């Protein structure tokens, strides 16, 4: 699909997309710097979904004062969390919706004797909403660390939103397109 379709499915606009592209902050390869080549770039429903997830993680609801993760880090969270979801077998938007999937990152701090000795690091999450607590606990136990912060986005909600917009435009969800 063309850029206009991507923007419609992700519910964003061209200036916002171009900002992310120029700053290399898209959750997928944004295309050539060459304007002529970019004009012919085809996007997938999976890329629209990844962009929608990133926008949700950023907190695009400025009017409500709901901020989120900065774009510089948000696109990395989405790329890595989508990879984790792919490893877990989620292939289509329907898979995300049916599983009530949440994706994101847990920021952990290793256990140490002094604050200055504690390393912080991320681990990626892709699990059902009902399994979030046990999943975070399992990751913390495996890493021998304590959770500091969760950066989570509701992938099921985003999938349903993109599916609805795609149906309105006559765009089908294909397994090869679902994960960017």
Secondary structure per residue as TSV (DSSP state, phi and psi in degrees):
chain	resnum	aa	ss	phi	psi
A	1	X	-	360.0	155.9
A	2	X	-	-76.2	171.8
A	3	X	H	-56.6	-40.0
A	4	X	H	-60.8	-37.2
A	5	X	H	-66.2	-43.9
A	6	X	H	-57.9	-47.5
A	7	X	H	-63.0	-38.7
A	8	X	H	-66.8	-45.6
A	9	X	H	-65.7	-36.5
A	10	X	H	-85.1	-7.4
A	11	X	T	57.4	53.0
A	12	X	-	-139.3	-173.8
A	13	X	-	-124.4	169.6
A	14	X	H	-65.0	-42.4
A	15	X	H	-59.3	-39.3
A	16	X	H	-66.6	-44.9
A	17	X	H	-58.7	-47.2
A	18	X	H	-63.9	-35.9
A	19	X	H	-60.1	-49.6
A	20	X	H	-62.1	-41.9
A	21	X	H	-63.1	-47.7
A	22	X	H	-60.6	-33.9
A	23	X	T	-95.7	11.8
A	24	X	T	52.9	48.5
A	25	X	-	-121.1	19.6
A	26	X	S	-82.6	150.0
A	27	X	S	-82.0	22.5
A	28	X	S	-162.5	169.5
A	29	X	-	-69.2	122.7
A	30	X	-	-82.4	-6.1
A	31	X	-	106.3	173.7
A	32	X	-	-64.0	155.3
A	33	X	S	-74.7	-16.3
A	34	X	S	-74.4	120.8
A	35	X	H	-58.6	-40.6
A	36	X	H	-64.6	-43.7
A	37	X	H	-66.6	-38.8
A	38	X	H	-65.3	-30.9
A	39	X	H	-61.2	-32.5
A	40	X	T	-96.9	3.3
A	41	X	-	-64.9	133.5
A	42	X	-	-106.2	133.5
A	43	X	-	-106.9	160.6
A	44	X	-	-109.9	164.4
A	45	X	H	-63.7	-31.8
A	46	X	H	-64.1	-37.6
A	47	X	H	-69.2	-37.7
A	48	X	H	-63.1	-41.2
A	49	X	H	-63.0	-46.1
A	50	X	H	-61.5	-40.1
A	51	X	H	-65.6	-41.6
A	52	X	H	-60.7	-43.7
A	53	X	H	-59.8	-44.3
A	54	X	H	-63.1	-43.2
A	55	X	H	-62.3	-38.5
A	56	X	H	-64.2	-40.8
A	57	X	H	-68.4	-35.1
A	58	X	H	-67.2	-35.7
A	59	X	T	88.7	63.7
A	60	X	-	-71.4	7.2
A	61	X	B	-93.7	66.7
A	62	X	G	-62.7	-32.7
A	63	X	G	-62.7	-33.6
A	64	X	G	-86.5	-3.8
A	65	X	T	72.6	22.3
A	66	X	B	-96.6	94.0
A	67	X	-	-82.0	172.5
A	68	X	-	-149.2	-142.5
A	69	X	-	-83.3	137.0
A	70	X	-	-61.5	146.0
A	71	X	H	-54.5	-33.9
A	72	X	H	-58.8	-34.0
A	73	X	H	-99.5	-31.2
A	74	X	H	-59.7	-42.0
A	75	X	H	-65.7	-32.5
A	76	X	H	-69.2	-40.7
A	77	X	H	-60.5	-46.2
A	78	X	H	-65.8	-45.8
A	79	X	H	-58.0	-47.7
A	80	X	H	-71.5	-39.6
A	81	X	H	-68.2	-35.2
A	82	X	H	-65.7	-37.6
A	83	X	H	-63.1	-40.8
A	84	X	H	-62.9	-42.4
A	85	X	H	-63.2	-40.5
A	86	X	H	-61.7	-43.0
A	87	X	H	-60.3	-33.1
A	88	X	T	-82.3	-0.6
A	89	X	T	96.8	10.0
A	90	X	-	-85.7	121.4
A	91	X	-	-119.3	-28.5
A	92	X	S	-125.6	166.5
A	93	X	H	-61.9	-36.7
A	94	X	H	-59.2	-40.8
A	95	X	H	-57.6	-44.2
A	96	X	H	-65.0	-42.4
A	97	X	H	-67.6	-48.0
A	98	X	H	-62.2	-40.3
A	99	X	T	-78.4	-4.6
A	100	X	T	51.7	48.6
A	101	X	E	-76.2	136.3
A	102	X	E	-109.4	141.2
A	103	X	E	-133.2	158.3
A	104	X	E	157.1	-145.3
A	105	X	E	-139.0	150.7
A	106	X	E	-112.0	128.4
A	107	X	E	-93.2	124.9
A	108	X	E	-116.1	155.7
A	109	X	E	-124.8	126.7
A	110	X	E	-67.4	155.0
A	111	X	-	-79.8	132.7
A	112	X	-	-151.0	177.5
A	113	X	S	-87.4	-30.0
A	114	X	S	-130.6	150.3
A	115	X	G	-54.6	-36.9
A	116	X	G	-71.8	-16.4
A	117	X	G	-91.4	-4.3
A	118	X	-	-92.6	121.1
A	119	X	-	-86.8	138.6
A	120	X	E	-107.5	142.4
A	121	X	E	-153.8	167.0
A	122	X	E	-110.4	149.1
A	123	X	E	-133.6	145.5
A	124	X	E	-92.7	145.2
A	125	X	E	-124.0	138.2
A	126	X	E	-147.8	99.8
A	127	X	E	-152.9	165.0
A	128	X	E	-66.8	151.3
A	129	X	G	-54.8	-40.3
A	130	X	G	-65.9	-21.6
A	131	X	G	-98.9	3.9
A	132	X	H	-60.5	-50.2
A	133	X	H	-58.3	-53.6
A	134	X	H	-60.4	-35.2
A	135	X	H	-65.4	-45.2
A	136	X	H	-63.0	-42.9
A	137	X	H	-62.0	-40.8
A	138	X	H	-65.9	-41.9
A	139	X	H	-63.4	-45.7
A	140	X	H	-60.7	-42.6
A	141	X	H	-65.9	-44.3
A	142	X	H	-62.0	-36.9
A	143	X	H	-91.4	-4.7
A	144	X	T	50.3	53.5
A	145	X	E	-142.8	169.7
A	146	X	E	-115.0	140.3
A	147	X	E	-66.9	138.1
A	148	X	E	-108.6	-41.2
A	149	X	E	-156.3	148.0
A	150	X	E	-113.0	135.7
A	151	X	E	-119.1	94.1
A	152	X	E	-122.8	142.0
A	153	X	E	-128.9	145.8
A	154	X	E	-83.0	95.3
A	155	X	H	-68.6	-29.6
A	156	X	H	-64.2	-45.6
A	157	X	H	-62.8	-45.2
A	158	X	H	-63.3	-39.8
A	159	X	H	-62.0	-46.2
A	160	X	H	-63.1	-37.7
A	161	X	H	-63.5	-47.6
A	162	X	H	-67.1	-40.5
A	163	X	H	-58.5	-46.2
A	164	X	H	-61.3	-43.8
A	165	X	H	-67.2	-39.7
A	166	X	H	-64.4	-42.1
A	167	X	H	-62.3	-40.1
A	168	X	H	-63.5	-29.5
A	169	X	H	-95.1	-3.7
A	170	X	T	76.2	28.9
A	171	X	-	-102.4	128.4
A	172	X	-	-89.5	146.5
A	173	X	-	-83.4	111.8
A	174	X	-	-109.9	139.6
A	175	X	G	-51.7	-38.2
A	176	X	G	-71.8	-13.8
A	177	X	G	-98.8	-16.9
A	178	X	S	-65.4	-40.0
A	179	X	-	-109.8	119.2
A	180	X	-	-74.0	360.0
